[in-house]
Structure formats: structure tokens, C-alpha cells
Amino acid sequence: MGPGGSEQDDDGGDRALLSAHVSGSPDAFEQLIRLHRDRLYAVAVRTLGDREEAADALQDALLSAFRAAPSYRGEAKVTTWLHRVVVNACLDRARRRAVRPTVPLPAQLPAEQRDRLGERETAIEVTAALADLPIEQRLAIVLVDLQGLGVDEAAHVLGVPSGTVKSRRSRGRARLAVALGHLRNPETPAAVPPTTAPEGGTA
């Protein structure tokens, strides 16, 4: 982003708030998180596939970020650093509990809008297909396709090379295309994605 870009300006404000927090401001961290909580929560929900698990993971992440703020060295944007803390919290929770992600049902389903029922069901199917991906592939898609991060930024969040993000994203999108192909052609039954071995560090 060039000089004067809005993202750079936003990051300057984020850095100022984080610095103020490290210097002892009692409100700076809360202000910083208020700016980004919705996006961070969305990452947690789409990674874990469960709203309660995501809320718990986000709380873990925010506590970690609060404590680790003095270690922030500015190599990446503050939002990138926060994303990484949230992703790590989600991965820790997923590994610790070793529970298959569940698909959250909509909190409210407007009964008076019957025409939206199909849209909701489709959204649930998409969420289920996303949750069925290996978590490495799911994170690549969540960060790049759903959160709008660049591949290089997503790579920094995940701590892997950019090529690894591209590979995981490509594999995940291919699996989603198979799993959701019936949505494009309703006469085609839903396919079961092939089982693959766990990915290695360069998958």
C-alpha cells in the first residue's frame, strides 16, 4: 500500500493504540479490539465452525494479545499480528479438543420469508463443506477468500511460505467445488470429497 493509503493510515492508528496500551493506557487495547473484533470473530467462527467455540477461542486470543503486546515488533500490520494470534488460538483449541467442527444453525430464521429458506439451507451446506476441509486448507480459504487478505499477508498470519498458502487454497477450493457441485447442478447428487492424508509442512 503506497503512502497515504487508507490501510496504512489505519495501521498507523492501530500501532498508536497498541503502543499506548504497552505504555500503560487503560483503554487503548479495548479501543483497538473494538475496531477489529467483528473480523477476528468471523475468522474464529469460520475456522472452528462453532460459535461458542469461536467465542472461547477469541477470548483466549485477546488475552494472549493483551499479554504479548510488548513483544510486537512491527514487522507486520497490527491486524495481521492479531489475525495470527486468533488463528493460533483456534488451532490450539481444535488440537486440544480434537473435535470435528460442527455447523452452527442460524440464530434466527424468519418464518415469514419462506423464499429465504433455500438461501439459508444453501449457506448451511457451504458452511458444512468448509468445515469438512482439512484445517490448513480451510484457513487459507477463510483468510484469502472470505477475509480478503492477500496471499503474502495470509502467509505471514499462518507462518508458512506464500506458495504453501496458494497450494492449500487451491486444494481446498477444488474440494469445495466437488462437495458443492450439486448446488450448481441440482440434478447432481452431493459428492463426498476424497479422503486425503494429513498435509505436511509444505502442503
Secondary structure, 3 states (H helix, E strand, C coil): CCCCCHHHHHHHHHHHHHHHHHCCCCCHHHHHHHHHHHHHHHHHHHHHCCHHHHHHHHHHHHHHHHHHHHHCCCCCCHHHHHHHHHHHHHHHHHHHHCCCCCCCCCCCCCCCCHHHHHHHHHHHHHHHHHHCCCHHHHHHHHHHHHCCCCHHHHHHHHCCCHHHHHHHHHHHHHHHHHHCHHHHCCCCCCCCCCCCCCCCCCC
